[in-house]
């Protein structure tokens, strides 16, 4: 399970990173790997390993000289990377980055949650429809409005929108744009509102996902923003990363179809949401609006499974972007998965109570 990175020191983070990127490693090998960046005696490293074991972030097998430490989840897409250390360097200075789309990732998208993680989430989970029914109509509508405002604000803010939360509330409740902001910012926020309302009206439609449903969601979100619809025909770049998405329309469609095949086979709703957040952003099927489409589509998938939707209210937008870049450049979903789990628990504790 995931822990708060602030609870561990830099050396322990590096040890976790070394183990996460291995297929099992001894204490001696860990010490050798550390020597380039951190000093530490054998007893110190032993204490660090004991701490990580207690936190449940690694597991151990064997005894004595045959003792080896393993990542808690063997899926290579979940290797741990220290997000703060990684982004000390600028994009062109980072080493061993993946610059092109990797089709083999599509073969590794399951499993992304262990049975223990699923069990832990199920213990605290609540039925969205049942919880909503326990509220009076007035309270439900008020809560729904609050959630819609916070989702529309934060998802737009991740895209660079400069509206404040209070500005967003005024826009959605009263239809009054905030002075001094480009009209496109108001349109972006209202498009989020309309897209989420369309999901609520057609929840069952998202039990099975198709390219046409993804495109329809994209159309809602980019309406009146001078962004082209449909699968793109040209290359696009992404700010802050050396990664270049596919630039061939037929390969983009192939990647989408393979992602959808995996998605529709996946059972656990949070895993489906994580796959969607990652892969729509990674494939970048549209000229613009990909990340917001991924966030809204993941909410549609969660609601179709009677899970709570995510507002992303408590995630820092730069952290969200960095988590995606780690996936683009290193093939690591560790940080993005952590965001999904944290935001789901936040939703359970915050909305429709």
C-alpha positions in Angstrom: 0.0 0.0 0.0 1.0 3.6 -0.5 2.6 5.7 2.1 3.1 9.4 2.5 6.6 10.1 1.0 7.2 12.8 3.7 7.4 9.9 6.2 10.6 8.6 4.8 14.0 10.1 4.3 15.9 10.5 1.1 18.0 7.4 1.5 14.9 5.3 2.2 13.3 6.7 -0.9 16.3 5.7 -2.9 16.3 2.2 -1.4 12.6 1.8 -2.3 13.4 3.0 -5.8 16.2 0.4 -6.2 14.0 -2.4 -4.9 11.0 -1.3 -7.1 13.1 -1.4 -10.2 14.5 -4.9 -9.5 13.2 -8.4 -9.7 14.5 -9.1 -6.2 17.7 -7.8 -4.7 20.0 -8.6 -1.7 21.0 -6.2 1.0 24.6 -6.2 -0.3 23.4 -5.3 -3.8 21.3 -2.5 -2.3 24.4 -1.1 -0.5 26.4 -1.2 -3.6 23.7 0.6 -5.6 23.5 3.3 -2.9 27.2 4.1 -2.8 27.0 6.6 -5.7 24.5 8.8 -4.0 24.2 7.9 -0.3 26.5 6.6 2.4 25.2 4.1 4.9 26.5 1.3 7.0 25.1 -2.2 6.8 23.2 -1.7 10.2 21.8 1.6 8.9 20.5 0.0 5.7 19.1 -2.9 7.7 17.1 -0.4 9.8 15.9 1.3 6.6 14.8 -2.0 5.2 13.0 -2.9 8.4 11.2 0.4 8.3 10.1 -0.1 4.6 8.9 -3.7 5.5 6.9 -2.4 8.4 5.3 0.2 6.1 4.3 -2.6 3.7 6.1 -1.0 0.8 8.4 -4.0 0.1 8.4 -7.6 1.0 11.2 -10.1 1.8 11.9 -13.7 0.9 14.6 -16.1 2.1 17.0 -16.1 5.1 20.6 -15.2 5.8 22.7 -14.6 2.7 19.7 -15.7 0.5 17.5 -12.9 1.8 16.2 -10.8 -1.1 13.9 -7.8 -1.1 11.1 -7.4 -3.7 8.7 -4.7 -4.7 5.2 -5.1 -3.2 3.7 -5.3 -6.7 5.6 -7.1 -9.4 4.0 -5.2 -12.2 6.9 -3.1 -13.8 4.5 -0.2 -14.4 4.3 0.3 -10.6 8.0 0.8 -10.0 8.7 3.5 -7.4 10.4 6.7 -8.6 11.1 9.6 -6.2 9.0 12.4 -7.8 11.0 15.2 -6.2 14.4 13.9 -7.2 13.3 13.1 -10.7 12.2 16.6 -11.6 15.3 18.3 -10.3 16.6 18.0 -13.8 15.1 19.7 -16.8 13.5 17.5 -19.5 16.5 17.4 -21.8 18.8 16.6 -18.9 17.0 13.5 -17.7 18.6 10.2 -18.5 17.0 7.0 -19.8 13.8 8.6 -20.7 11.2 7.0 -23.0 10.7 9.4 -25.9 8.3 7.4 -28.0 5.0 5.5 -27.5 5.6 2.0 -26.1 2.9 -0.5 -27.3 4.2 -3.1 -24.8 2.7 -1.0 -22.0 -0.7 -2.2 -23.2 0.2 -5.7 -22.2 1.1 -4.7 -18.7 -2.0 -2.8 -17.6 -3.2 -5.7 -15.4 -3.0 -6.1 -12.5 -2.4 -2.6 -11.2 -4.0 -3.3 -7.8 -3.2 -6.2 -5.4 -5.9 -8.2 -3.8 -4.9 -6.6 -0.5 -5.3 -3.1 -1.9 -8.7 -4.0 -3.3 -9.8 -5.5 0.0 -8.6 -2.4 1.9 -10.6 -0.1 -0.4 -13.7 -2.2 -0.3 -13.6 -2.0 3.5 -14.1 1.8 3.4 -16.1 2.0 0.1 -19.7 3.2 -0.1 -22.3 2.8 -2.8 -22.7 6.2 -4.6 -26.4 5.5 -5.5 -27.3 4.3 -2.0 -25.6 7.2 -0.2 -27.3 9.7 -2.6 -30.7 8.2 -1.9 -30.3 8.7 1.9 -30.1 12.5 1.3 -33.1 14.7 0.9 -33.6 16.0 -2.7 -32.5 19.5 -1.7 -29.4 18.3 0.0 -28.5 16.0 -2.8 -28.8 18.7 -5.4 -26.7 21.1 -3.3 -24.0 18.4 -2.8 -24.1 17.7 -6.6 -23.7 21.3 -7.4 -20.8 21.6 -5.0 -19.1 18.6 -6.5 -19.6 19.9 -10.0 -18.2 23.2 -9.1 -15.1 21.7 -7.5 -14.5 19.2 -10.3 -14.9 21.9 -13.0 -12.6 24.3 -11.2 -9.8 21.9 -10.5 -9.8 20.0 -13.8 -9.7 23.3 -15.6 -7.0 24.6 -13.3 -4.8 21.6 -14.2 -5.2 22.8 -17.8 -3.9 26.3 -16.9 -7.3 28.0 -16.2 -6.9 31.0 -13.9 -10.4 31.1 -12.4 -10.5 30.8 -8.6 -12.9 28.4 -6.9 -15.2 31.3 -5.9 -15.1 32.7 -9.5 -16.1 29.2 -10.7 -18.9 29.0 -8.2 -20.3 32.4 -9.4 -20.0 31.3 -13.0 -21.8 28.0 -12.6 -24.5 29.2 -10.1 -25.2 32.6 -11.7 -23.8 32.4 -15.2 -21.6 35.4 -14.6 -18.1 35.3 -16.0 -15.3 36.7 -13.9 -14.0 40.0 -15.3 -10.4 40.1 -16.5 -10.4 36.5 -17.7 -10.4 35.3 -21.3 -13.9 34.1 -22.3 -12.3 30.7 -23.2 -11.7 30.1 -19.5 -15.4 30.4 -18.7 -16.3 28.2 -21.7 -13.9 25.5 -20.5 -15.4 25.5 -17.0 -19.0 25.4 -18.3 -18.1 22.6 -20.7 -16.9 20.5 -17.7 -20.3 21.2 -16.0 -22.2 20.1 -19.1 -20.1 17.0 -19.6 -20.6 15.9 -16.0 -24.3 16.5 -16.3 -24.4 14.3 -19.5 -22.7 11.5 -17.6 -25.3 11.6 -14.8 -28.1 11.4 -17.4 -26.5 8.4 -19.1 -24.6 6.5 -16.4 -25.3 3.0 -17.7 -23.9 3.9 -21.1 -20.3 3.9 -19.6 -20.4 0.3 -18.4 -18.7 -0.5 -21.7 -16.4 2.0 -23.4 -15.9 2.5 -27.1 -14.0 5.0 -29.3 -17.3 6.8 -30.1 -18.0 7.3 -26.4 -14.6 8.7 -25.8 -15.0 11.1 -28.8 -18.4 12.2 -27.5 -16.9 13.0 -24.2 -14.2 15.0 -25.9 -16.7 16.9 -27.9 -18.5 18.1 -24.8 -15.3 19.3 -23.2 -13.9 21.2 -26.2 -17.2 22.8 -27.5 -16.7 26.4 -28.7 -13.0 26.3 -27.9 -11.7 26.3 -31.5 -10.3 22.8 -31.0 -10.7 20.2 -33.7 -12.8 17.1 -33.1 -12.0 13.5 -34.0 -8.8 11.6 -34.0 -5.9 13.9 -34.8 -4.0 13.6 -38.1 -0.8 15.4 -37.0 1.9 15.3 -34.3 1.5 17.0 -31.0 4.0 18.0 -28.3 3.5 18.0 -24.5 5.0 20.7 -22.3 7.6 19.6 -19.8 8.5 16.3 -21.3 10.6 14.8 -24.1 7.9 12.2 -24.8 6.4 12.4 -28.3 3.0 10.7 -28.7 2.1 8.8 -31.9 1.7 10.9 -35.0 0.0 8.4 -37.2 -3.8 8.3 -37.2 -4.0 4.5 -37.8 -1.5 3.8 -35.0 -3.5 6.1 -32.7 -6.7 4.2 -33.5 -4.9 0.9 -32.9 -3.6 2.1 -29.5 -7.1 3.2 -28.6 -8.7 -0.1 -29.6 -6.1 -2.0 -27.5 -6.6 0.2 -24.5 -10.4 -0.2 -24.8 -10.0 -4.0 -25.0 -8.0 -4.1 -21.8 -10.3 -1.6 -20.1 -13.5 -3.5 -20.8 -12.0 -6.7 -19.5 -10.9 -5.0 -16.2 -13.2 -5.6 -13.2 -12.1 -3.3 -10.4 -13.5 0.2 -11.0 -10.5 2.1 -9.6 -8.2 0.1 -11.8 -10.3 1.0 -14.8 -10.2 4.7 -13.8 -6.4 4.6 -13.4 -6.0 2.9 -16.8 -8.2 5.6 -18.4 -6.4 8.5 -16.8 -3.1 7.1 -17.9 -3.8 5.8 -21.4 -6.0 8.6 -22.8 -3.3 11.1 -21.7 -0.5 8.8 -23.0 -2.1 8.1 -26.4 -3.2 11.8 -26.8 -5.8 10.8 -29.5 -7.0 14.4 -29.9 -5.4 17.7 -30.9 -6.1 19.1 -27.4 -8.3 18.3 -24.4 -6.9 14.8 -23.8 -6.2 15.0 -20.1 -9.6 16.6 -19.2 -11.3 13.9 -21.4 -9.4 11.3 -19.4 -10.5 12.7 -16.0 -14.2 13.0 -17.1 -14.3 9.6 -18.7 -12.7 8.0 -15.6 -15.5 9.6 -13.5 -18.1 8.2 -15.9 -16.6 4.7 -15.5 -16.6 5.0 -11.7 -20.2 6.1 -11.6 -21.2 3.3 -14.0 -19.8 0.9 -11.3 -21.6 2.8 -8.5 -18.3 4.2 -7.2 -17.8 7.8 -6.2 -16.5 10.2 -8.8 -13.2 12.1 -8.2 -13.1 16.0 -8.0 -9.3 16.1 -7.7 -9.9 19.1 -5.4 -7.1 18.2 -3.0 -4.4 17.3 -5.5 -1.8 19.9 -6.5 -2.0 20.4 -10.2 1.8 20.3 -10.7 1.9 17.0 -8.8 -0.7 15.6 -11.2 1.2 16.7 -14.2 4.5 15.3 -12.9 2.8 11.9 -12.2 1.7 11.7 -15.8 5.2 12.7 -17.0 6.7 9.9 -14.9 4.4 7.5 -16.8 5.3 9.0 -20.2 9.1 9.0 -19.6 9.7 6.1 -17.2 6.6 3.9 -17.6 5.8 4.3 -13.9 2.2 4.5 -12.7 3.2 4.5 -9.1 2.5 8.2 -8.4 -0.6 8.4 -10.6 -2.0 5.4 -8.8 -1.3 7.1 -5.5 -3.3 10.1 -6.6 -6.2 8.0 -7.6 -6.3 6.2 -4.3 -5.9 9.4 -2.3 -8.5 11.2 -4.3 -11.0 8.4 -4.0 -10.7 8.3 -0.2 -11.0 12.1 -0.2 -14.3 11.8 -2.2 -15.7 9.2 0.2 -14.9 11.5 3.1 -16.0 14.7 1.6 -19.1 14.4 -0.7 -22.7 13.3 -0.4 -22.6 12.7 3.3 
